[in-house]
Amino acid sequence: MGKVGVVWVGRERRFPSAALELLVGGGEQVRERREALYVRVSGTTGRESSLGAQEAELRASACGEVVAVFRDRASGMRERRPGLDRLLKRAQAREFTHLRVTHEDRLARFGAAWITTLLARDRVAVEVLHPDSAAPGDSEELLTDFMYLVASFSGRLYGIRSRQARRRLLAAATPAPAPAPAKREV
C-alpha cells in the first residue's frame, strides 16, 4: 500500500480526501512519491548559507526522489516571489507529489494555509519538517517582514493622500464653468 501525504495546519494533521479515497477504495494507483523542496530567506544578501542549510536538511530527510528545489530571497509576506510562482506552475503540471519546507513560515509568513489548499487541489501534499517550532533567526526575520509591511502600507497611504492632493489642486486651478444663460419663457 502507498503512503498518504499529510498536510500540517498548525498542530493538526490533515489528509487529502482524494488520497484517502484512493487508499480505501483501491481506485487509481497511488502515484510515485516525487518531492519538491522550497527554501526561502528574507533579504537579498548574506543569507546564502541559510538557503543551503535548509536545502541540505530537507534533502537529508527526503523519502522520495527530489525533482526540484525552489529558492526565494524575499519576505514571506510578498505576494510575488519568483520561486513560489514557478513552484505553483509546476505543481499544476503535476511534476511532483509532495512539497517539503523546513518551517511553515518559509512557505509564507501569513496565509500558508491558502497555499497548502491550492497545492492540495493539484494533488500535492505539503510537509513541514519542523511543524511546531519557529525558524532560526525568526525574530530578526519577523522584524524585517514587519518593516516591509509598514513600508508597504505607508507607501499606499501616501499614494492615496497625493492623489487626493492632486485632485484638490486640479479643482482649485480649473476655473469654474460659466453659468449657462437663463432661458426666457414666453
Long-range contacts (C-beta under 8 A, 24 or more apart in sequence): 1-30, 2-29, 2-30, 3-30, 3-33, 3-63, 5-97, 5-98, 5-125, 5-127, 6-125, 6-127, 7-116, 7-120, 7-125, 7-126, 7-127, 8-104, 8-126, 8-127, 8-128, 8-131, 9-113, 9-116, 11-131, 11-132, 16-120, 16-123, 16-125, 18-123, 19-123, 19-125, 31-97, 31-123, 32-64, 32-65, 32-97, 33-63, 33-64, 33-65, 33-97, 33-98, 34-64, 34-65, 34-67, 34-95, 34-96, 34-97, 34-98, 35-62, 35-63, 35-64, 35-65, 35-66, 35-67, 35-96, 35-97, 35-98, 35-99, 35-100, 36-66, 36-67, 36-68, 36-69, 36-70, 36-87, 36-90, 36-91, 36-95, 36-96, 36-98, 36-99, 36-100, 36-124, 37-62, 37-66, 37-68, 37-69, 37-70, 37-99, 37-100, 37-101, 38-69, 38-70, 38-71, 38-72, 38-83, 38-84, 38-87, 38-99, 38-100, 38-101, 38-106, 38-107, 39-69, 39-70, 39-71, 39-72, 39-101, 39-102, 39-106, 40-71, 40-72, 40-73, 40-74, 40-76, 40-81, 40-83, 40-84, 40-106, 40-107, 41-72, 41-73, 41-141, 42-73, 42-74, 42-75, 42-76, 42-141, 42-144, 42-145, 43-73, 43-144, 44-73, 44-74, 47-73, 50-136, 50-137, 54-102, 54-106, 57-102, 57-129, 58-100, 58-101, 58-102, 58-129, 61-100, 61-129, 62-100, 63-98, 64-97, 64-98, 67-95, 67-96, 68-95, 68-96, 75-109, 75-144, 75-145, 75-148, 76-105, 76-106, 76-107, 76-108, 76-109, 76-110, 76-141, 76-145, 77-108, 77-109, 77-110, 77-145, 77-148, 77-149, 78-148, 84-115, 88-118, 88-119, 91-119, 91-122, 91-124, 92-122, 94-122, 94-123, 96-124, 97-123, 97-124, 97-125, 98-124, 98-125, 98-126, 98-127, 99-124, 99-125, 99-126, 99-127, 100-126, 100-127, 100-128, 100-129, 101-126, 101-127, 101-128, 101-129, 102-128, 102-129, 102-130, 102-135, 103-128, 103-129, 103-130, 103-133, 103-134, 103-135, 104-128, 104-131, 105-134, 105-135, 105-138, 106-135, 109-142, 109-145
